[in-house]
Amino acid sequence: MAAANLSACGQSAQQTGAAIGTGVVIGGLFAVMVKNPGQVPTTTVPATTSTTTTTGSSGSSTTTVTFSSTTITVVTPGGTFVVQSVDHTGVYVGNIYASLALDNNDRAHISYYHRINESLKYAVGSIDAWVVETVYSSGDVGQYTSLALDSKQKAHISFYVPALSALAYASGESGSWQVTIIDDPAGGDAGYFSSLAIDPSDKVHISYYDWTNSDLKYATNRSGVWQTETVDGAGIDAGKYCAIAVDSAGTVHISYVDETNRWIKHAYGSLGAWTIDTVDAPAEGCYTDIALDAAGQAHISYHDILIKNLRYAWGGAGTYFKQTVDNSGDVGEYNSIALDSGGNPRISYYDATNSALKYAKFDGSSWIVSTIDSAGSVGQDTSIAVDSNGKVNIAYYSVGEFLLKYARQL
């Protein structure tokens, strides 16, 4: 599942960018001119080829940046990966909220936030070539993106619009998008931590956080029109770091943090009828993600900020088993979980101690932990997916290089 990517644990999720320079050079010749506003033209980016792509502006400044699209092969205990830069995201400090899904041909689809243009962007491709475009660029839009594909391979993206303090939704395919504002509370602020899933009938389900009321909220178009409701939050602060999945019966599952009690929670049900379990307490948790196996059992990854470990829980109906996946330093932020065809978990996450992208796989008896990328400060905003051959794909952010990056297992 591709989860929305988040601000650092313990920090406010309400972000503003800060310019820190005019550009970076990382050894290659792939140049991107960034200027704003307006739609960015669709651009095909072949590997190892030098190309000038996008133009657009932020205020009166223009920034030229350079990076290499050359692939790098990395051999790890968890497998061999090829790594490539996909797009430059602007030289502002902050998250890009990358979200990854794979289509029927195992092509990667990635939604993300461009920090200079303050726009929602979308990349499709693989290691050989990428098509990059702007989905929406009306004001500051595109934070907390979450992407899923329906049975017809149509893309669906939920995201937060800072310009409106609202939850929004885009659907379509390359070059043709429809954008809908779903929850725009009068005088309120909702749409943080958005996470989107598609049910077996191709209906959309979105979990998100209402900042004004400190509630976990849920939106769906299952009835044919958009409906929203509060799932949890009465008298408590609940809903940050939420993630959503839908099982084969259409039951919705949401993992999230109850900040008041410092618990990891799991809500499951449907509009107007929810059961809420406590998964781990006290957990001091954040950065949750959820995936479901064939039996509808929940698998939840999360970061325990008290012990600074990556944790994993699985179960349901009030019974959960928990274990520590990685305790080697401050690890587990920006985690994302997916299951292979055998129901074994695969988790991507950030190693804050070493500023690196890490990956953990369960082989049926133990966890195998690997470092995939450690070039500078890299590995935030991860999103993982397993392809039809059981190979792992990861989208992630290099904050040191201001790059959206992609790793694919060979």
Beta strands, then each sheet from edge to edge (+ up, - down):
strand 1: 30-34
strand 2: 43-46
strand 3: 63-67
strand 4: 72-76
strand 5: 79-88
strand 6: 99-102
strand 7: 108-114
strand 8: 119-125
strand 9: 129-136
strand 10: 143-149
strand 11: 155-161
strand 12: 166-173
strand 13: 176-183
strand 14: 190-198
strand 15: 204-210
strand 16: 215-220
strand 17: 227-232
strand 18: 238-246
strand 19: 252-258
strand 20: 263-270
strand 21: 273-280
strand 22: 285-292
strand 23: 298-304
strand 24: 309-316
strand 25: 319-326
strand 26: 331-339
strand 27: 345-351
strand 28: 356-362
strand 29: 367-373
strand 30: 378-386
strand 31: 392-398
strand 32: 403-409
sheet 1: 1+ 3-
sheet 2: 2+ 9- 8+ 7- 6+
sheet 3: 4+ 5- 32+ 31- 30+
sheet 4: 10+ 11- 12+ 13-
sheet 5: 14+ 15- 16+ 17-
sheet 6: 18+ 19- 20+ 21-
sheet 7: 22+ 23- 24+ 25-
sheet 8: 26+ 27- 28+ 29-
end
